[in-house]
Amino acid sequence: MILEIACVEIAPDRHAEFEAAVERAVAEVLSQSPGFLGITVLRGIESPEAYQLHISWETLEDHTIGFRESERFADWRAIIGGFFIAPPAVAHWSIP
Amino acid sequence: MILEIACVEIAPDRHAEFEAAVERAVAEVLSQSPGFLGITVLRGIESPEAYQLHISWETLEDHTIGFRESERFADWRAIIGGFFIAPPAVAHWSIP
């Protein structure tokens, strides 16, 4: 299992709309991607515009190849990309 | 429930030693702190020196006051602080 952490910034007046869009994008797109294990959406306490998406994948390649190089990635970004006020920062983490 | 995310950097030749120290610090110190719910240790895939500690607390104050302002914080840092090669960055996250 690896964890993808995507750090995004969302304008404060669009939080509810963004959270609903993520829910829809997970149901319609992400959950259909092989190796997808789960997602937790987190909102910054000190930084009100900051969100983190913690997305679990069976393997790194399930995300970087299976998802990122598929049409699903475009579908996913089409639903949630418009809410970003800065380019997302994405990194991957393993449990030692 | 809130999530504390602590980003730390550890010299590559001390990873195993650091991970063992965290395990000991959790058992001896963190798990004794009221409101502590759990911890996941993560290691960076793109950034080999980067670790994240994801620590769940019942409330923000369980961390910022109950833990940080107690002697347990000094005990915790005494066990793991010596491994940090840069000051840790800590932020708190809620699940909307």
Backbone of each chain as ProteinMPNN parsed JSONL, in Angstrom:
{"seq_chain_A": "MILEIACVEIAPDRHAEFEAAVERAVAEVLSQSPGFLGITVLRGIESPEAYQLHISWETLEDHTIGFRESERFADWRAIIGGFFIAPPAVAHWSIP", "coords_chain_A": {"N_chain_A": [[0.829, -1.203, 0.0], [0.557, 2.195, -0.865], [0.604, 5.702, -0.106], [-0.814, 8.384, -1.666], [-0.363, 11.803, -1.409], [-2.032, 14.661, -2.013], [-1.708, 18.045, -2.137], [-3.769, 20.759, -2.086], [-5.122, 23.996, -2.911], [-7.984, 25.845, -2.159], [-10.389, 28.267, -2.916], [-11.912, 30.064, -0.253], [-14.698, 30.547, -0.396], [-15.641, 28.491, -1.856], [-15.597, 26.04, -0.693], [-17.603, 24.122, 0.146], [-18.728, 23.432, -2.269], [-16.499, 22.384, -3.582], [-15.946, 20.14, -1.951], [-18.205, 18.591, -2.44], [-17.828, 18.127, -5.139], [-15.494, 16.573, -5.103], [-16.477, 14.301, -3.87], [-18.243, 13.388, -5.809], [-16.445, 12.968, -7.932], [-14.875, 10.946, -6.9], [-16.756, 8.873, -6.664], [-17.561, 8.552, -9.33], [-15.249, 8.335, -10.867], [-12.594, 7.913, -9.602], [-12.965, 5.667, -7.959], [-13.293, 3.728, -9.801], [-10.847, 3.046, -10.689], [-8.262, 0.727, -11.145], [-6.639, -0.718, -8.337], [-7.138, 1.348, -6.618], [-7.68, 2.185, -3.272], [-8.79, 3.777, -1.275], [-9.887, 6.995, 0.054], [-9.19, 9.941, 1.929], [-10.388, 13.064, 2.765], [-8.994, 16.08, 3.788], [-9.034, 19.074, 5.694], [-7.298, 22.108, 6.172], [-6.475, 23.337, 9.382], [-4.926, 25.46, 10.41], [-4.482, 26.708, 7.992], [-6.807, 27.92, 6.142], [-7.411, 27.734, 3.423], [-6.261, 25.445, 2.558], [-6.337, 22.116, 1.486], [-5.939, 18.584, 1.859], [-5.704, 15.674, -0.045], [-5.765, 12.401, 0.746], [-4.859, 9.58, -0.678], [-5.145, 6.183, -1.055], [-3.34, 3.579, -2.601], [-2.857, 0.392, -4.138], [-0.343, -0.12, -5.357], [2.473, 1.997, -6.318], [2.499, 2.362, -9.084], [-0.121, 1.906, -9.759], [-1.223, 4.368, -9.34], [0.549, 6.229, -10.704], [0.789, 5.284, -13.294], [-1.43, 3.544, -14.028], [-3.635, 5.165, -13.308], [-2.906, 7.93, -13.805], [-2.112, 7.912, -16.465], [-4.354, 7.287, -17.79], [-7.616, 7.803, -19.295], [-9.228, 8.389, -17.226], [-7.921, 10.14, -15.538], [-8.086, 12.637, -16.783], [-10.831, 12.928, -16.669], [-11.243, 13.061, -13.922], [-9.791, 15.411, -13.226], [-11.315, 17.168, -14.693], [-13.583, 17.368, -13.194], [-12.745, 18.267, -10.636], [-10.569, 19.994, -10.964], [-11.048, 22.696, -11.581], [-11.435, 24.018, -9.234], [-9.053, 24.517, -8.006], [-6.783, 26.899, -6.702], [-4.149, 27.106, -6.942], [-1.413, 25.302, -8.412], [-1.668, 21.804, -7.778], [0.282, 20.011, -5.351], [1.887, 16.997, -5.407], [2.833, 14.022, -3.772], [4.32, 10.834, -2.937], [4.014, 8.244, -0.516], [5.335, 5.723, 1.553], [4.669, 3.026, 3.853], [6.942, 2.239, 6.153]], "CA_chain_A": [[0.0, 0.0, 0.0], [1.239, 3.49, -0.816], [-0.315, 6.821, 0.077], [-0.628, 9.612, -2.446], [-0.871, 13.001, -0.736], [-2.16, 15.802, -2.916], [-1.98, 19.288, -1.412], [-4.432, 21.698, -2.994], [-5.683, 25.199, -2.273], [-9.328, 26.104, -2.674], [-10.911, 29.543, -2.423], [-12.779, 29.805, 0.909], [-16.147, 30.563, -0.686], [-16.016, 27.351, -2.701], [-15.273, 24.801, 0.024], [-18.691, 23.13, 0.125], [-18.845, 23.009, -3.666], [-15.338, 21.525, -3.848], [-16.103, 18.852, -1.259], [-19.227, 17.828, -3.168], [-17.223, 17.707, -6.415], [-14.586, 15.451, -4.823], [-17.314, 13.124, -3.608], [-18.736, 12.92, -7.101], [-15.31, 12.485, -8.728], [-14.476, 9.65, -6.334], [-17.777, 7.876, -7.008], [-17.693, 8.338, -10.775], [-13.974, 8.141, -11.577], [-11.467, 7.337, -8.869], [-13.292, 4.337, -7.433], [-13.266, 2.781, -10.922], [-9.47, 2.862, -11.127], [-7.663, -0.45, -10.51], [-5.66, -0.462, -7.291], [-7.607, 2.39, -5.691], [-8.093, 1.56, -2.016], [-9.605, 4.66, -0.435], [-9.497, 8.407, 0.088], [-9.628, 10.792, 3.038], [-10.263, 14.487, 2.457], [-8.647, 16.808, 5.008], [-9.036, 20.532, 5.545], [-6.329, 22.722, 7.059], [-6.971, 24.119, 10.517], [-4.17, 26.722, 10.418], [-4.51, 27.291, 6.639], [-8.198, 27.651, 5.746], [-7.556, 27.428, 1.997], [-5.536, 24.216, 2.234], [-6.903, 20.771, 1.607], [-5.113, 17.456, 1.429], [-6.385, 14.432, -0.415], [-4.931, 11.236, 1.055], [-5.429, 8.527, -1.53], [-4.4, 4.926, -0.921], [-3.261, 2.731, -3.798], [-2.139, -0.87, -3.885], [1.054, 0.098, -5.752], [2.769, 3.317, -6.869], [2.153, 2.393, -10.505], [-1.576, 2.022, -9.905], [-1.507, 5.794, -9.468], [1.347, 6.997, -11.667], [0.564, 4.78, -14.656], [-2.803, 3.08, -14.224], [-4.599, 6.274, -13.218], [-2.444, 9.173, -14.414], [-1.999, 7.794, -17.923], [-5.631, 6.839, -18.348], [-8.595, 8.883, -19.507], [-9.85, 8.72, -15.936], [-7.26, 11.304, -14.928], [-8.7, 13.834, -17.384], [-12.203, 13.022, -16.132], [-11.09, 13.482, -12.521], [-9.407, 16.816, -13.214], [-12.418, 17.956, -15.238], [-14.57, 17.588, -12.13], [-12.255, 19.004, -9.46], [-9.441, 20.885, -11.27], [-11.46, 24.088, -11.65], [-11.488, 24.612, -7.892], [-7.693, 24.767, -7.499], [-6.29, 28.262, -6.914], [-2.708, 26.957, -7.157], [-1.185, 23.939, -8.901], [-1.537, 20.847, -6.673], [1.584, 19.372, -5.09], [1.589, 15.585, -5.159], [3.965, 13.157, -3.442], [3.921, 9.474, -2.561], [4.569, 7.838, 0.774], [5.18, 4.305, 1.883], [4.73, 2.708, 5.279], [8.174, 1.415, 6.285]], "C_chain_A": [[0.866, 1.257, 0.0], [0.17, 4.567, -0.685], [0.106, 7.958, -0.839], [-1.177, 10.769, -1.615], [-0.856, 14.15, -1.729], [-2.555, 17.015, -2.086], [-2.575, 20.275, -2.4], [-4.914, 22.909, -2.201], [-6.971, 25.577, -2.982], [-9.817, 27.431, -2.086], [-11.959, 29.283, -1.338], [-14.268, 29.762, 0.576], [-16.582, 29.381, -1.552], [-15.781, 26.012, -2.003], [-16.356, 23.732, -0.111], [-18.84, 22.548, -1.274], [-17.692, 22.054, -4.04], [-15.511, 20.155, -3.202], [-17.151, 17.976, -1.951], [-18.654, 17.309, -4.482], [-16.274, 16.53, -6.197], [-15.4, 14.173, -4.612], [-17.825, 12.524, -4.93], [-17.602, 12.324, -7.931], [-14.804, 11.137, -8.209], [-15.464, 8.582, -6.785], [-17.734, 7.53, -8.493], [-16.382, 7.92, -11.439], [-12.968, 7.336, -10.75], [-11.747, 5.902, -8.421], [-13.308, 3.278, -8.532], [-11.832, 2.424, -11.313], [-8.836, 1.676, -10.401], [-6.612, -0.061, -9.478], [-6.057, 0.637, -6.335], [-8.162, 1.73, -4.434], [-8.969, 2.464, -1.159], [-9.078, 6.079, -0.441], [-10.003, 9.046, 1.376], [-9.374, 12.234, 2.627], [-10.031, 15.228, 3.762], [-8.593, 18.297, 4.728], [-8.096, 21.141, 6.573], [-6.973, 23.505, 8.181], [-6.251, 25.471, 10.554], [-4.269, 27.447, 9.066], [-5.869, 26.999, 6.015], [-8.361, 27.318, 4.266], [-6.977, 26.061, 1.637], [-6.385, 22.958, 2.46], [-5.798, 19.765, 1.301], [-6.033, 16.305, 1.059], [-5.403, 13.306, -0.139], [-5.549, 10.042, 0.34], [-4.547, 7.292, -1.455], [-4.504, 4.116, -2.206], [-2.521, 1.449, -3.428], [-0.66, -0.715, -4.204], [1.223, 1.521, -6.272], [2.281, 3.43, -8.313], [0.64, 2.41, -10.731], [-1.978, 3.485, -10.029], [-0.79, 6.419, -10.663], [1.125, 6.542, -13.109], [-0.92, 4.462, -14.872], [-3.828, 4.207, -14.202], [-4.144, 7.471, -14.042], [-2.398, 9.094, -15.945], [-3.278, 7.28, -18.564], [-6.542, 8.043, -18.602], [-9.258, 9.288, -18.206], [-9.219, 9.947, -15.295], [-7.847, 12.607, -15.481], [-10.114, 14.026, -16.837], [-12.191, 13.564, -14.709], [-10.778, 14.974, -12.443], [-10.526, 17.715, -13.767], [-13.442, 18.282, -14.151], [-14.022, 18.479, -11.025], [-11.185, 20.055, -9.772], [-9.805, 22.364, -11.242], [-11.513, 24.791, -10.305], [-10.108, 25.005, -7.372], [-7.302, 26.225, -7.739], [-4.768, 28.271, -7.026], [-2.505, 25.536, -7.668], [-1.034, 22.975, -7.725], [-0.119, 20.304, -6.559], [1.3, 17.938, -4.673], [2.885, 14.837, -4.81], [3.425, 11.822, -2.952], [4.69, 9.031, -1.341], [4.335, 6.362, 0.992], [5.2, 4.144, 3.397], [5.919, 1.76, 5.477], [7.882, 0.096, 7.014]], "O_chain_A": [[1.807, 1.362, 0.786], [-0.982, 4.392, -1.082], [1.242, 8.429, -0.787], [-2.322, 10.724, -1.166], [0.197, 14.556, -2.219], [-3.591, 17.021, -1.421], [-1.966, 20.591, -3.422], [-5.087, 22.848, -0.984], [-7.048, 25.624, -4.21], [-9.667, 27.677, -0.889], [-12.795, 28.391, -1.481], [-15.019, 29.016, 1.204], [-17.747, 29.28, -1.935], [-15.767, 24.967, -2.653], [-16.067, 22.582, -0.441], [-19.047, 21.347, -1.45], [-17.898, 21.052, -4.724], [-15.252, 19.129, -3.832], [-16.992, 16.758, -2.031], [-18.954, 16.189, -4.895], [-16.244, 15.597, -6.999], [-15.048, 13.106, -5.115], [-17.829, 11.308, -5.118], [-17.781, 11.285, -8.566], [-14.36, 10.292, -8.986], [-15.061, 7.509, -7.236], [-17.855, 6.365, -8.871], [-16.396, 7.229, -12.458], [-12.551, 6.243, -11.133], [-10.876, 5.036, -8.496], [-13.333, 2.081, -8.247], [-11.627, 1.579, -12.185], [-8.868, 1.62, -9.172], [-5.792, 0.823, -9.723], [-5.379, 0.847, -5.329], [-9.003, 0.834, -4.51], [-9.802, 1.974, -0.396], [-7.959, 6.336, -0.886], [-11.095, 8.737, 1.853], [-8.276, 12.582, 2.192], [-10.769, 15.041, 4.73], [-8.161, 18.726, 3.658], [-8.101, 20.728, 7.733], [-7.919, 24.259, 7.952], [-6.892, 26.51, 10.711], [-4.152, 28.671, 9.013], [-6.06, 25.938, 5.421], [-9.345, 26.685, 3.885], [-7.184, 25.576, 0.525], [-7.044, 22.791, 3.486], [-4.849, 20.063, 0.576], [-7.004, 16.007, 1.755], [-4.323, 13.264, -0.73], [-6.621, 9.561, 0.709], [-3.354, 7.346, -1.752], [-5.569, 3.981, -2.808], [-1.678, 1.429, -2.531], [0.19, -1.13, -3.416], [0.244, 2.178, -6.625], [1.725, 4.452, -8.716], [0.172, 2.873, -11.771], [-2.939, 3.819, -10.723], [-1.412, 7.05, -11.519], [1.262, 7.337, -14.039], [-1.574, 5.016, -15.756], [-4.777, 4.205, -14.985], [-4.894, 7.975, -14.878], [-2.621, 10.091, -16.631], [-3.288, 6.886, -19.731], [-6.254, 9.159, -18.167], [-9.789, 10.393, -18.088], [-9.89, 10.705, -14.595], [-8.074, 13.559, -14.736], [-10.539, 15.151, -16.575], [-13.008, 14.406, -14.338], [-11.416, 15.712, -11.693], [-10.665, 18.87, -13.362], [-14.084, 19.333, -14.18], [-14.732, 19.35, -10.522], [-10.917, 20.92, -8.939], [-8.963, 23.2, -10.914], [-11.622, 26.015, -10.241], [-10.007, 25.751, -6.398], [-7.466, 26.736, -8.847], [-4.165, 29.332, -7.189], [-3.323, 24.657, -7.396], [-0.338, 23.296, -6.762], [0.585, 20.158, -7.558], [0.57, 17.689, -3.714], [3.905, 15.005, -5.478], [2.252, 11.69, -2.603], [5.853, 9.386, -1.15], [3.279, 5.823, 0.661], [5.684, 5.012, 4.124], [5.893, 0.617, 5.02], [8.789, -0.713, 7.213]]}, "seq_chain_B": "MILEIACVEIAPDRHAEFEAAVERAVAEVLSQSPGFLGITVLRGIESPEAYQLHISWETLEDHTIGFRESERFADWRAIIGGFFIAPPAVAHWSIP", "coords_chain_B": {"N_chain_B": [[-12.265, 14.146, 15.656], [-8.94, 15.0, 14.919], [-6.18, 15.419, 12.674], [-2.801, 15.449, 13.202], [-0.114, 16.436, 11.282], [3.192, 15.866, 11.01], [6.036, 16.897, 9.459], [9.144, 15.656, 8.839], [12.734, 15.514, 8.485], [15.174, 13.088, 7.964], [18.429, 11.856, 8.27], [19.669, 9.688, 5.738], [21.209, 7.443, 6.543], [20.266, 6.874, 9.01], [17.748, 5.875, 9.153], [16.571, 3.363, 10.0], [17.205, 3.345, 12.677], [15.885, 5.667, 13.503], [13.21, 4.933, 13.022], [12.883, 2.882, 14.864], [13.221, 4.351, 17.185], [10.983, 6.028, 17.109], [8.981, 4.146, 17.436], [9.51, 3.329, 20.052], [9.153, 5.768, 21.395], [6.472, 6.219, 20.965], [5.307, 4.073, 22.323], [6.233, 4.513, 24.944], [5.672, 7.181, 25.57], [3.866, 8.805, 23.832], [1.514, 7.275, 23.614], [0.578, 7.43, 26.13], [-0.631, 9.808, 26.386], [-3.486, 11.78, 26.966], [-6.278, 11.595, 24.782], [-4.857, 10.808, 22.575], [-5.027, 8.982, 19.614], [-3.882, 7.443, 17.604], [-1.128, 6.536, 15.384], [0.528, 6.893, 12.253], [3.416, 6.125, 10.53], [5.153, 7.483, 7.852], [7.142, 7.195, 4.92], [8.947, 9.1, 2.565], [8.643, 8.592, -0.928], [9.555, 9.885, -3.255], [11.261, 11.638, -1.979], [13.803, 10.726, -0.244], [14.762, 11.423, 2.293], [12.627, 12.34, 3.67], [10.126, 12.081, 6.117], [6.795, 11.518, 7.298], [4.817, 11.991, 10.132], [1.756, 10.904, 10.991], [-0.557, 11.746, 13.172], [-3.277, 10.97, 15.123], [-5.691, 12.71, 17.008], [-8.148, 13.168, 19.573], [-9.118, 15.8, 19.988], [-8.058, 19.109, 18.903], [-6.842, 20.475, 21.001], [-6.012, 18.429, 22.631], [-3.608, 17.785, 21.512], [-2.219, 20.335, 21.194], [-2.278, 21.538, 23.687], [-2.697, 19.577, 25.816], [-0.691, 17.685, 25.202], [1.589, 19.097, 24.113], [2.142, 21.01, 26.066], [2.883, 19.552, 28.183], [5.058, 17.52, 30.261], [5.496, 15.295, 28.813], [5.966, 16.022, 26.176], [8.586, 16.966, 26.12], [9.852, 14.592, 26.797], [9.217, 13.0, 24.599], [10.469, 14.423, 22.481], [13.044, 14.147, 23.39], [13.603, 11.533, 22.811], [13.225, 11.274, 20.008], [13.99, 13.668, 18.769], [16.702, 14.101, 18.192], [17.22, 12.964, 15.778], [16.352, 14.577, 13.749], [17.124, 16.433, 10.843], [16.375, 18.857, 10.085], [14.264, 21.531, 11.201], [11.13, 20.302, 12.373], [8.039, 20.496, 10.542], [4.85, 21.276, 11.456], [1.37, 20.741, 11.161], [-2.21, 20.972, 11.454], [-5.139, 19.085, 10.734], [-8.521, 18.754, 9.754], [-11.341, 16.572, 9.301], [-13.648, 17.311, 6.983]], "CA_chain_B": [[-10.909, 13.665, 15.385], [-8.107, 15.834, 14.067], [-4.924, 14.769, 12.305], [-1.554, 16.223, 13.222], [0.893, 15.935, 10.333], [4.52, 16.404, 11.281], [6.976, 16.585, 8.378], [10.504, 15.692, 9.37], [13.777, 14.992, 7.591], [16.08, 12.216, 8.706], [19.57, 11.432, 7.446], [19.398, 8.352, 5.185], [21.863, 6.328, 7.239], [19.697, 6.701, 10.351], [16.323, 5.565, 9.025], [16.138, 2.235, 10.826], [17.351, 3.789, 14.058], [14.794, 6.62, 13.734], [11.931, 4.21, 13.085], [12.847, 2.173, 16.152], [13.051, 5.364, 18.23], [9.578, 6.454, 17.095], [8.208, 3.053, 18.031], [9.71, 3.382, 21.489], [8.562, 7.007, 21.91], [5.014, 6.042, 20.961], [4.954, 3.137, 23.395], [6.564, 5.027, 26.277], [5.244, 8.569, 25.817], [2.691, 9.321, 23.113], [0.323, 6.478, 23.903], [0.122, 7.773, 27.481], [-1.182, 11.169, 26.378], [-4.938, 11.768, 26.789], [-6.771, 12.02, 23.472], [-4.083, 10.192, 21.493], [-5.829, 7.915, 19.0], [-3.098, 6.531, 16.766], [-0.064, 7.146, 14.579], [1.069, 6.19, 11.095], [4.703, 6.669, 10.096], [5.252, 7.372, 6.401], [8.451, 7.563, 4.372], [8.816, 9.657, 1.221], [9.136, 7.8, -2.05], [10.357, 10.801, -4.09], [12.216, 12.354, -1.115], [14.228, 9.659, 0.672], [15.015, 11.879, 3.661], [11.395, 12.864, 4.262], [9.141, 11.255, 6.821], [5.655, 12.204, 7.896], [4.123, 11.319, 11.226], [0.333, 11.246, 10.998], [-0.968, 11.426, 14.535], [-4.684, 11.306, 15.344], [-6.066, 13.15, 18.35], [-9.586, 13.424, 19.705], [-9.332, 17.234, 19.766], [-6.845, 19.895, 18.648], [-6.219, 20.829, 22.275], [-5.312, 17.252, 23.17], [-2.222, 17.895, 21.061], [-1.549, 21.632, 21.378], [-2.177, 21.855, 25.118], [-2.509, 18.383, 26.654], [0.601, 17.043, 24.938], [2.677, 20.052, 23.893], [2.479, 21.751, 27.278], [3.17, 18.602, 29.262], [6.429, 16.993, 30.264], [5.603, 14.236, 27.805], [6.52, 16.553, 24.933], [10.056, 16.959, 26.278], [10.277, 13.182, 26.76], [9.058, 12.587, 23.195], [11.536, 15.047, 21.709], [14.33, 13.607, 23.844], [13.82, 10.235, 22.154], [13.292, 11.318, 18.534], [14.432, 14.966, 18.238], [18.084, 14.068, 17.74], [17.317, 12.429, 14.411], [15.885, 15.565, 12.768], [18.185, 17.231, 10.227], [15.772, 20.176, 9.848], [13.156, 21.672, 12.151], [9.899, 19.7, 11.862], [6.903, 21.372, 10.216], [3.655, 20.616, 11.99], [0.079, 21.395, 10.905], [-3.367, 20.177, 11.898], [-6.125, 18.892, 9.674], [-9.805, 18.179, 10.174], [-12.1, 15.902, 8.241], [-14.864, 18.137, 6.865]], "C_chain_B": [[-10.16, 14.691, 14.532], [-6.799, 15.079, 13.808], [-3.801, 15.784, 12.408], [-0.633, 15.608, 12.183], [2.202, 16.643, 10.63], [5.449, 15.933, 10.169], [8.385, 16.73, 8.929], [11.474, 15.153, 8.323], [14.823, 14.281, 8.428], [17.21, 11.794, 7.781], [19.382, 9.979, 7.009], [20.032, 7.21, 5.971], [21.301, 6.102, 8.646], [18.218, 6.303, 10.311], [15.86, 4.468, 9.986], [16.151, 2.61, 12.303], [16.213, 4.757, 14.432], [13.463, 5.879, 13.899], [11.792, 3.445, 14.398], [12.62, 3.158, 17.292], [11.601, 5.841, 18.285], [8.714, 5.394, 17.769], [8.308, 3.096, 19.566], [9.032, 4.624, 22.087], [7.035, 6.92, 21.935], [4.608, 5.181, 22.144], [5.128, 3.777, 24.771], [5.924, 6.375, 26.583], [3.9, 8.894, 25.168], [1.414, 8.578, 23.492], [-0.222, 6.749, 25.302], [-0.602, 9.113, 27.51], [-2.686, 11.129, 26.122], [-5.347, 12.298, 25.416], [-5.978, 11.475, 22.305], [-4.857, 9.007, 20.932], [-5.0, 6.953, 18.156], [-2.068, 7.278, 15.952], [0.254, 6.257, 13.386], [2.364, 6.9, 10.694], [4.83, 6.421, 8.596], [6.614, 7.852, 5.931], [8.277, 8.02, 2.926], [9.375, 8.748, 0.152], [10.012, 8.681, -2.946], [11.472, 11.474, -3.281], [12.683, 11.419, -0.02], [14.489, 10.127, 2.101], [13.746, 12.269, 4.398], [10.571, 11.767, 4.93], [7.954, 12.144, 7.175], [5.133, 11.338, 9.034], [2.686, 11.817, 11.198], [-0.234, 10.785, 12.333], [-2.406, 11.9, 14.746], [-4.926, 11.631, 16.807], [-7.576, 13.353, 18.391], [-9.904, 14.882, 19.416], [-7.989, 17.907, 19.488], [-6.091, 20.158, 19.948], [-5.552, 19.629, 22.949], [-3.849, 17.26, 22.725], [-1.568, 19.191, 21.526], [-1.374, 22.004, 22.848], [-1.818, 20.602, 25.919], [-1.154, 17.725, 26.458], [1.745, 18.052, 24.914], [3.102, 20.772, 25.18], [2.733, 20.834, 28.47], [4.639, 18.187, 29.218], [6.618, 15.903, 29.218], [6.221, 14.743, 26.506], [8.051, 16.57, 24.989], [10.592, 15.524, 26.201], [10.273, 12.65, 25.318], [10.202, 13.125, 22.338], [12.924, 14.517, 22.126], [14.642, 12.295, 23.13], [14.017, 10.397, 20.649], [13.896, 12.605, 17.959], [15.838, 14.947, 17.655], [18.269, 13.544, 16.328], [16.973, 13.467, 13.347], [17.077, 16.315, 12.175], [17.655, 18.606, 9.819], [14.627, 20.307, 10.851], [11.879, 21.066, 11.568], [8.844, 20.771, 11.544], [5.635, 20.648, 10.608], [2.409, 21.423, 11.623], [-1.029, 20.428, 11.297], [-4.454, 20.194, 10.831], [-7.391, 18.29, 10.254], [-10.434, 17.464, 8.99], [-13.428, 16.64, 8.113], [-16.133, 17.287, 6.94]], "O_chain_B": [[-10.693, 15.187, 13.539], [-6.374, 14.232, 14.595], [-3.844, 16.843, 11.782], [-0.394, 14.4, 12.196], [2.306, 17.864, 10.516], [5.631, 14.733, 9.96], [8.768, 17.791, 9.423], [11.086, 14.434, 7.402], [15.292, 14.788, 9.447], [16.97, 11.418, 6.633], [18.983, 9.135, 7.811], [19.457, 6.125, 6.057], [21.791, 5.249, 9.386], [17.522, 6.387, 11.323], [14.87, 4.636, 10.699], [15.254, 2.256, 13.068], [15.653, 4.68, 15.526], [12.69, 6.171, 14.811], [10.705, 3.375, 14.97], [11.915, 2.85, 18.253], [11.049, 6.038, 19.368], [7.831, 5.707, 18.569], [7.314, 2.922, 20.272], [8.415, 4.548, 23.149], [6.388, 7.481, 22.82], [3.679, 5.516, 22.878], [4.287, 3.61, 25.654], [5.661, 6.679, 27.746], [2.927, 9.215, 25.85], [0.36, 9.189, 23.668], [-1.341, 6.352, 25.627], [-1.13, 9.509, 28.549], [-3.124, 10.505, 25.155], [-4.831, 13.313, 24.949], [-6.377, 11.656, 21.154], [-5.293, 8.132, 21.68], [-5.363, 5.787, 18.003], [-2.12, 8.502, 15.837], [0.25, 5.03, 13.489], [2.395, 8.121, 10.54], [4.642, 5.3, 8.124], [7.172, 8.802, 6.48], [7.546, 7.398, 2.157], [10.463, 8.193, 0.309], [11.097, 8.262, -3.35], [12.509, 11.839, -3.836], [12.04, 11.318, 1.024], [14.443, 9.32, 3.03], [13.773, 12.504, 5.606], [10.357, 10.688, 4.377], [8.09, 13.357, 7.329], [5.023, 10.118, 8.911], [2.431, 13.01, 11.363], [-0.372, 9.589, 12.587], [-2.713, 13.079, 14.572], [-4.45, 10.946, 17.711], [-8.201, 13.669, 17.379], [-10.848, 15.179, 18.685], [-6.928, 17.361, 19.792], [-4.863, 20.076, 19.996], [-4.63, 19.797, 23.747], [-2.965, 16.808, 23.452], [-0.514, 19.175, 22.161], [-0.427, 22.705, 23.208], [-0.795, 20.552, 26.602], [-0.535, 17.262, 27.416], [2.748, 17.883, 25.609], [4.276, 21.099, 25.358], [2.789, 21.282, 29.615], [5.356, 18.473, 28.259], [7.736, 15.62, 28.788], [6.915, 14.0, 25.812], [8.72, 16.227, 24.014], [11.647, 15.275, 25.617], [11.192, 11.953, 24.888], [10.823, 12.388, 21.572], [13.847, 14.452, 21.313], [15.805, 11.982, 22.875], [14.878, 9.737, 20.066], [14.273, 12.636, 16.788], [16.133, 15.696, 16.724], [19.348, 13.666, 15.749], [17.268, 13.264, 12.169], [17.944, 16.783, 12.913], [18.395, 19.424, 9.273], [14.081, 19.3, 11.302], [11.572, 21.288, 10.397], [8.778, 21.811, 12.199], [5.376, 19.536, 10.148], [2.397, 22.647, 11.76], [-0.807, 19.227, 11.45], [-4.652, 21.185, 10.128], [-7.341, 17.428, 11.131], [-10.098, 17.722, 7.834], [-14.248, 16.603, 9.031], [-17.239, 17.821, 6.858]]}, "name": "protein", "num_of_chains": 2, "seq": "MILEIACVEIAPDRHAEFEAAVERAVAEVLSQSPGFLGITVLRGIESPEAYQLHISWETLEDHTIGFRESERFADWRAIIGGFFIAPPAVAHWSIPMILEIACVEIAPDRHAEFEAAVERAVAEVLSQSPGFLGITVLRGIESPEAYQLHISWETLEDHTIGFRESERFADWRAIIGGFFIAPPAVAHWSIP"}
